[in-house]
Amino acid sequence: MERLVSNISASLRRERRDGRDFLVAPVTMIVPGVLDGSEGPLLYSSDEIAKNISKWEGSPLLLDHPEKGSGRLPEVWEKQGLGILHDVKVANDKLVGEAWFDVKRTMAKSPSLMFSLSAQRQIEVSTGLGVTTVKADEGAVFNGVPYEATATDFKPDHLAVLAESVGACSINDGCGVNNQGEISHSDLRSLLRTALAKRRKTEDVFITDVFDDVVVYEIDSKLFRLGYAVIKDKVVLEKGKGEEVVIVTTFEPVTNQNKKGGSAVALSEKDKTTIIDRVIKNVCCFDEEDREVLNAMTDDKLAAMNKNIDDEEAKEAVHNAAVKGFTDPGGSEYTWDSDKKVWNTEAKKLTEEEVANEKKKEEAVQNQTLKLTTEQEENLAFAATVKQERRDKAIAVITENKENRLTEGQLKRMPLDVLQNVASSLPKKAEPKVQNYAGAAGGTDVGNSKRPDPLGQPTMDFNTDD
């Protein structure tokens, strides 16, 4: 069996097996606690998570949950298959493993997902598994969170990678692809915004500033300050909405500024004497009799006069050098005609060899074309693919809506941001009922019921191009 490995980073690597390229990323699938999935709030205990681990091995990675049926069906794999799970285990009471994304399939199903993987961004996941629920006592609470039943007897079916939604065990809960290390600053802002939007029940939350243990956010043009903590890669907010605050700007005095009417420059007696001597020597209308007047001037005024003298001397030096003539970098000579007040220019005389070389340079410039590296060409092609994917998606949403009055030609001429705004403003189409998985965000009756055994794992042909 062919196997080639190359590390992209400490957490992401590329592998080649049996002629197929894979991007391998760490994934956390379940953390102990109360998770509010499609069957309501269920308690996932550490003991139950540690059972049936081997049944997760080789489970399919799918782009979102299947609309109906098992995620192990061949037709579901052909439509939504991205890769497989390997090396599933329990670490720190969490169910973790490696998500092996088939590069060709993932790129074909979702270029934007491929980009997020390559950039090592955190990605939401949702477990597709059957469970047996054991009804909890009335008022049961775990770590301050109420739950209705305990999930037992896990029957893994698949792991869904969510492109545009949040799983029952979300990134903020500690689950997801690339969610096993420290939280980056950008991810921390994203987690804080998600938690605040859930707390305040609105998406119109804007993070203004983030400190070590305090976040400042804006809602309805009002600013609030709220404490938070990061515990095991999870953001925990203080209770309530926080304290309303305002931005206060203060202006401090310049450090060396004296009282009103004083000087911002402090000259020593020696410096003052030197400057006054220069003024008497170089500035019109001042002579020795004016020394007493000059001594009475503020240090600021004397410093300004000294700078004017420096500027005039610099101009004079440039003028004197120019009058003597000079040769530019190209070899042409310039001399000043003081009578006619004009510059005389004598171009450099080129040899036949120099003339020939200059001609070659001009031809090379005229024939030069912009050369892109292979990586730059791939990046441009990828960006164009992602942009077209988003345009097609927005146009599809608009054209499928019965309220749409725009023609296909009008839509094609619209920029992407306008298309997305139009699509989001139309009444949303009713979504088909999603297959009921305990790990999906969002029920069966709670009780001591047993479900049928899951379907067996299908044979997945990675040699297909789909």
KAGI-V585561 format. One record per residue. N is the residue number from 1. RES is the residue in one small letter. SS is DSSP state (H for helix, E for strand, C for the rest). BURIAL is b if it has 16 or more other C-alpha atoms within 10 Angstrom, else e. D_FIRST is the distance of its C-alpha to the first C-alpha in Angstrom with 1 decimal. Layout:
{{N RES SS BURIAL D_FIRST} {N RES SS BURIAL D_FIRST}}
This chain:
{{1 m C e 0.0} {2 e C e 3.8} {3 r E e 6.4} {4 l E e 10.0} {5 v E e 13.1} {6 s E e 16.7} {7 n E e 19.7} {8 i C e 22.2} {9 s C e 24.5} {10 a C e 24.9} {11 s C e 24.0} {12 l E b 21.9} {13 r E b 18.6} {14 r E b 16.2} {15 e E b 12.4} {16 r E b 10.0} {17 r E e 7.0} {18 d C e 6.1} {19 g C e 9.3} {20 r E b 11.4} {21 d E b 13.5} {22 f E b 14.7} {23 l E b 17.8} {24 v E b 17.8} {25 a E b 21.3} {26 p E b 23.2} {27 v E b 25.1} {28 t E b 28.0} {29 m E b 28.7} {30 i E b 31.7} {31 v C b 34.4} {32 p C b 37.1} {33 g E b 40.4} {34 v E b 42.1} {35 l E b 40.0} {36 d E b 42.0} {37 g E b 39.7} {38 s C b 40.4} {39 e C b 42.0} {40 g E b 44.2} {41 p E b 44.2} {42 l E b 42.1} {43 l E b 41.6} {44 y E b 38.0} {45 s C b 38.5} {46 s H b 36.2} {47 d H e 36.2} {48 e H b 35.0} {49 i H b 32.3} {50 a C b 30.9} {51 k C e 30.6} {52 n C e 27.9} {53 i H b 25.3} {54 s H e 22.4} {55 k H e 23.4} {56 w H b 22.6} {57 e C b 18.9} {58 g C b 17.0} {59 s C b 20.3} {60 p E b 20.6} {61 l E b 22.0} {62 l E b 24.8} {63 l E b 27.3} {64 d C b 30.4} {65 h C b 31.2} {66 p C b 31.3} {67 e C e 35.0} {68 k C e 34.9} {69 g C e 32.7} {70 s C b 29.5} {71 g C b 26.8} {72 r C b 24.2} {73 l C b 25.8} {74 p H b 23.9} {75 e H e 26.8} {76 v H b 26.8} {77 w H b 23.1} {78 e H b 23.8} {79 k H e 26.8} {80 q H b 26.0} {81 g E b 22.2} {82 l E b 21.0} {83 g E b 17.9} {84 i E b 17.2} {85 l E b 18.4} {86 h E b 16.5} {87 d E e 18.0} {88 v E b 21.4} {89 k E b 24.2} {90 v E b 27.9} {91 a E e 29.2} {92 n C e 32.9} {93 d C e 33.5} {94 k E b 31.3} {95 l E b 28.3} {96 v E b 25.7} {97 g E b 22.0} {98 e E b 19.5} {99 a E b 19.7} {100 w E b 16.6} {101 f E b 18.4} {102 d E b 16.7} {103 v H b 18.5} {104 k H b 19.4} {105 r H b 20.6} {106 t H b 22.4} {107 m H b 24.1} {108 a H e 25.2} {109 k H b 26.5} {110 s C b 28.3} {111 p H b 28.5} {112 s H b 30.7} {113 l H b 28.2} {114 m H b 25.7} {115 f H b 28.5} {116 s H e 29.3} {117 l H b 25.7} {118 s H e 25.7} {119 a C e 29.1} {120 q C b 28.0} {121 r C b 30.8} {122 q C b 31.2} {123 i E b 30.4} {124 e C b 31.9} {125 v E b 30.0} {126 s E b 31.3} {127 t E b 29.9} {128 g E b 30.1} {129 l E b 30.9} {130 g E b 33.6} {131 v E b 35.9} {132 t E b 38.9} {133 t E b 41.8} {134 v E b 44.5} {135 k E b 47.7} {136 a C b 49.0} {137 d C e 52.6} {138 e C e 54.7} {139 g C e 54.6} {140 a C e 51.4} {141 v E e 50.2} {142 f E e 47.2} {143 n C e 47.6} {144 g C e 50.3} {145 v E e 48.4} {146 p E b 49.6} {147 y C b 47.3} {148 e C b 47.9} {149 a E b 45.3} {150 t E b 42.4} {151 a E b 38.9} {152 t E b 37.4} {153 d E b 34.8} {154 f E b 32.1} {155 k E b 30.1} {156 p E b 27.3} {157 d E b 26.6} {158 h E b 25.2} {159 l E b 25.8} {160 a E b 27.8} {161 v E b 27.7} {162 l C b 31.4} {163 a C e 32.4} {164 e C e 36.1} {165 s C e 37.1} {166 v C b 37.1} {167 g C b 35.4} {168 a C b 37.4} {169 c C b 35.6} {170 s C b 36.1} {171 i C b 35.2} {172 n C b 38.7} {173 d C b 38.0} {174 g C b 34.9} {175 c C b 32.1} {176 g E b 29.9} {177 v E b 27.0} {178 n C b 27.6} {179 n C b 30.4} {180 q C b 29.7} {181 g C e 31.5} {182 e C e 35.1} {183 i C b 36.8} {184 s C e 37.5} {185 h H e 41.0} {186 s H e 40.1} {187 d H b 38.2} {188 l H b 41.2} {189 r H b 43.6} {190 s H e 41.5} {191 l H b 41.3} {192 l H b 45.1} {193 r H b 45.9} {194 t H b 43.9} {195 a H b 45.6} {196 l H b 49.0} {197 a H b 48.6} {198 k H e 47.9} {199 r H e 50.9} {200 r H e 53.3} {201 k C e 52.0} {202 t C e 51.8} {203 e C e 49.3} {204 d C e 52.0} {205 v C b 51.2} {206 f E b 51.0} {207 i E b 50.0} {208 t E e 52.7} {209 d E e 51.7} {210 v E b 49.5} {211 f C e 50.6} {212 d C e 49.1} {213 d C e 50.6} {214 v E b 52.4} {215 v E b 51.5} {216 v E b 54.1} {217 y E b 53.6} {218 e E b 55.7} {219 i E e 56.6} {220 d C e 59.5} {221 s C e 60.6} {222 k E e 61.0} {223 l E b 59.2} {224 f E b 58.1} {225 r E b 56.9} {226 l E b 54.7} {227 g E b 53.1} {228 y E b 49.5} {229 a E e 47.0} {230 v E e 43.2} {231 i E e 42.1} {232 k C e 38.4} {233 d C b 37.4} {234 k E b 39.8} {235 v E b 43.1} {236 v E b 46.2} {237 l E b 49.4} {238 e C e 52.9} {239 k C e 55.0} {240 g C e 57.0} {241 k C e 56.8} {242 g C b 57.9} {243 e E e 61.0} {244 e E e 62.3} {245 v E e 62.7} {246 v C e 63.9} {247 i C e 63.0} {248 v C e 65.7} {249 t C e 66.1} {250 t C e 68.4} {251 f C e 70.0} {252 e C e 70.8} {253 p C e 73.6} {254 v C e 72.8} {255 t C e 73.0} {256 n C e 75.6} {257 q C e 77.6} {258 n C e 81.2} {259 k C e 83.5} {260 k C e 84.5} {261 g C e 86.4} {262 g C e 85.0} {263 s C e 82.6} {264 a C e 78.8} {265 v C e 79.2} {266 a C b 80.9} {267 l C b 82.5} {268 s C e 84.1} {269 e H e 87.7} {270 k H e 86.6} {271 d H e 84.1} {272 k H b 86.9} {273 t H e 89.3} {274 t H e 86.9} {275 i H b 86.1} {276 i H b 89.8} {277 d H e 90.6} {278 r H e 88.0} {279 v H b 89.3} {280 i H b 92.9} {281 k H e 91.9} {282 n H e 89.5} {283 v C e 90.4} {284 c C e 93.3} {285 c C e 96.3} {286 f C e 95.5} {287 d C e 97.7} {288 e H e 98.8} {289 e H e 101.1} {290 d H e 98.1} {291 r H e 96.4} {292 e H e 97.8} {293 v H e 96.5} {294 l H b 93.0} {295 n H e 93.0} {296 a C e 93.6} {297 m C e 90.4} {298 t C b 87.3} {299 d H b 84.5} {300 d H e 82.4} {301 k H e 84.9} {302 l H b 85.3} {303 a H b 81.5} {304 a H e 81.3} {305 m H b 84.1} {306 n H b 82.4} {307 k H e 79.2} {308 n H e 81.3} {309 i H b 82.8} {310 d H e 79.3} {311 d H e 78.2} {312 e H e 81.3} {313 e H e 80.9} {314 a H e 77.3} {315 k H e 78.5} {316 e H e 81.3} {317 a H e 78.9} {318 v H e 76.7} {319 h H e 79.8} {320 n H e 81.2} {321 a H e 78.0} {322 a H e 77.8} {323 v H e 81.5} {324 k C e 80.7} {325 g C b 78.0} {326 f E e 74.3} {327 t E e 71.5} {328 d C e 68.4} {329 p C e 64.9} {330 g C e 65.2} {331 g C e 68.3} {332 s C e 70.9} {333 e E e 74.1} {334 y E b 76.1} {335 t E b 79.7} {336 w E b 82.1} {337 d E e 85.4} {338 s C e 87.6} {339 d C e 90.4} {340 k C e 88.5} {341 k C e 86.0} {342 v E e 83.0} {343 w E e 80.0} {344 n E e 80.0} {345 t E e 76.7} {346 e E e 76.0} {347 a C e 72.6} {348 k C e 70.8} {349 k C e 71.3} {350 l C e 68.1} {351 t C e 67.7} {352 e H e 66.4} {353 e H e 63.0} {354 e H e 62.8} {355 v H e 63.7} {356 a H e 61.0} {357 n H e 58.4} {358 e H e 59.5} {359 k H e 59.2} {360 k H e 55.6} {361 k H e 54.8} {362 e H e 56.4} {363 e H e 54.5} {364 a H e 51.2} {365 v H e 51.9} {366 q H e 52.9} {367 n H e 49.8} {368 q C e 47.4} {369 t C e 45.0} {370 l C e 42.8} {371 k C e 39.4} {372 l C e 36.6} {373 t C e 33.4} {374 t H e 30.1} {375 e H e 29.6} {376 q H e 33.2} {377 e H e 32.8} {378 e H e 29.7} {379 n H e 31.7} {380 l H e 34.6} {381 a H e 32.6} {382 f H b 31.0} {383 a H e 34.5} {384 a H e 35.9} {385 t H b 33.3} {386 v H b 34.0} {387 k H e 37.7} {388 q H e 37.6} {389 e H e 35.6} {390 r H b 38.3} {391 r H b 41.1} {392 d H e 39.8} {393 k H e 39.5} {394 a H b 43.0} {395 i H b 44.5} {396 a H e 42.9} {397 v H b 44.5} {398 i H b 47.8} {399 t H b 48.0} {400 e C e 47.1} {401 n C e 49.9} {402 k C e 53.2} {403 e C e 55.2} {404 n C e 53.7} {405 r C e 56.3} {406 l C e 54.3} {407 t C e 53.4} {408 e H e 50.0} {409 g H e 51.5} {410 q H e 52.9} {411 l H b 49.6} {412 k H e 47.7} {413 r H e 50.3} {414 m C e 50.0} {415 p C e 48.1} {416 l H b 45.1} {417 d H e 47.1} {418 v H e 49.9} {419 l H b 47.5} {420 q H b 46.0} {421 n H e 49.5} {422 v H b 50.7} {423 a H b 47.7} {424 s H e 48.2} {425 s H e 52.0} {426 l C e 51.8} {427 p C e 52.0} {428 k C e 48.6} {429 k C e 47.2} {430 a C e 46.9} {431 e C e 43.3} {432 p C e 41.9} {433 k C e 41.6} {434 v C e 38.2} {435 q C b 36.4} {436 n C b 37.8} {437 y C b 35.1} {438 a C b 36.4} {439 g C b 34.3} {440 a C b 35.5} {441 a E b 38.3} {442 g C b 41.6} {443 g C e 43.4} {444 t C e 43.6} {445 d C e 46.6} {446 v C b 46.3} {447 g C e 46.7} {448 n C e 45.3} {449 s C e 43.3} {450 k C e 40.1} {451 r C e 37.7} {452 p C e 35.7} {453 d C e 32.1} {454 p C e 29.6} {455 l C e 27.8} {456 g C e 24.5} {457 q C b 21.3} {458 p C e 20.5} {459 t C e 17.3} {460 m C b 16.4} {461 d C e 15.2} {462 f C b 13.9} {463 n C e 14.1} {464 t C e 17.8} {465 d C e 19.8} {466 d C b 22.2}}
